[in-house]
Amino acid sequence: MTQKKIQSAVSKLLKLMSIVDPKITIKKDSDQASIQIDVSDPQTGALIGYHGETIASLQLILSLVLNQNKDKWLPARINVGDYRQRREATLQDMAVKAADRALQTGQDVILTSLPSNERRLIHMCLSENPQIKTRSEGTNRSRHLIVSPHKSSSE
């Protein structure tokens, strides 16, 4: 799909949300694994939604529209303002604090209400810490991430 068609699809979708003339930048990842779409608009809160739910829904809808009748799935990743970077920094901070708390108390720390992509980011952030292990438990909306102190075999 050409950038012009992607731009048109994004603009139409945002127009349905009463967001007119946003600044849209489109680029494909260097590894061609996804389409990156950056949107700048004064109404960023409306595009992001509560805990990023609106932006996640927009991504899904846009991915479905852009991949209609395609052989290879190319997901759309939408970033509004600098939301993705700020959210990633918040999640990394949350991961470090949960790991510190788990090490200090010796108890599991449970992180709830995180979508799968955010749980994955925390797993990756803490994977390099040999004193900590992480796992996800539960199903659907009750799925949560557990940060635990890694107990060595000598304990």
N, C-alpha and C positions, 0 to 999 in steps of 0.2 A: 504494500500500500504506500502510495506516495505521501510526502509530507503535506502536500496541499489537501489531500483527502483526509488525512488524520486531523489537520487543522480545522477542516470543515466539520468533521464529526464532533470534535471537542467543542467548537463554537456553538453548534446546534444543541448539544447536550446542556451546556452552560446557559444558553438562551432560555431553555425550558425551565431553568431554575431562576429566571429573571436576572441573570448576570450577563450584561451586555458589554461588548468590547473589552474583554480582559486581554492582557498581554500573554500570549501563549508561545512558548519555545519548545520545539520538538527535536529530539535527537535519539538515535539508536545507540545502545550500549556498544562498546568497542568489540565485545564478543558476540554481538547481534542476538543476545538472549532476551532483550526486552526493549520496549520503546519508552523513553524517558520524556515526560511531559511536565513542563514547569508552567505554572499559572500564577500571574501576579494580578491582584485585584484588591481594591480597598475592602471588599466584603469577604476577606479570607476566613473569618470565623464561620460564615455560612457554608463555605466550601469544605472546611475541615470537619465541623460538627462535633458532637460530644465524644470525647476520647477518640477522635479520628474516624468515627463510624461513617460519616458522610463521604469523606475522601476514599475510604475503603470501598464503599458502595459504588462510587463513581468509577473507581478503578475496575471493578468487576464488570459494570455495564459497558464501559468503554472497551475493555478487553474482548467482551463478547461481540460488540459491534465491529471492531477492527479485525477480528479473526473469523468472521462469518465467511463460510465457503473457502477457508484456507486449509492447506494440508499440515502446516507447521504452526503450532500455537506460539504466539509472540505476545506475552503479557504487557499490558500498559502499566507503567508506574507513574502516578501523578504526585507532584510535589507542589504545594501551594505556599508561596512565599518561601520561608526557610523551615517549614513545619517538620519535614523529615529529619533534617539535621538537629533541630532542637529536641525532637522526640527521641532520637537516637542517643543524644547526650543525656537526657533524663533517664532513659532506660539503663545506660551504662552506670550512671550514678546510683540508681536503684539496685543494680546488680552488686556493685561494690559494697553498698551499705548492708544488703542482705547477707553477703558473704562475711563481712565483719561481724554482724550480729550472730550468725551461725557459729563462727569460730569463738566468739566471746562466751556464748551461752552453752555451746555444745549441743544445741537443739536445732531441729529443722526450722527453716523459715519458709512460709508459704506465701507465694505471690499469686493473687487471683486476678480475674478480669483482664487477662492479657490475650490478645489474638495470637494465632500461631506464629506469625512473622515476628512479633515482639518477644514471644517466649524463645524463639530460635535465636534472636539477637542476644538475649541474656545467657542462653546456653553457650553461645560462641564466646561471649565476653568472659565468662568464668571458666571456660574449658582449659585455659592456660594456667589456672591456679591449681597446683597439685594438692592443696589442702581442702579443696571444695569439690563436691560433686553435685550435679543437678539432674533432675528428672521431671518429666511431666506425668501427671496422673489425672484420672477422671475422663469424662467424655463430654462432647459438645460444649455447651456454655459453662458447665461445671469443671472443665479442664483447667488445671492450675499447675504452676511450676513450683518445685520444692528445691530449695538450696540447703544442702547438708554439709556438715563438716566431714571431710574424708577421714574415716577411721583406718589407721594403718593396721597391718596384721599383727603387730607387736602389742597392740592395746587390748 
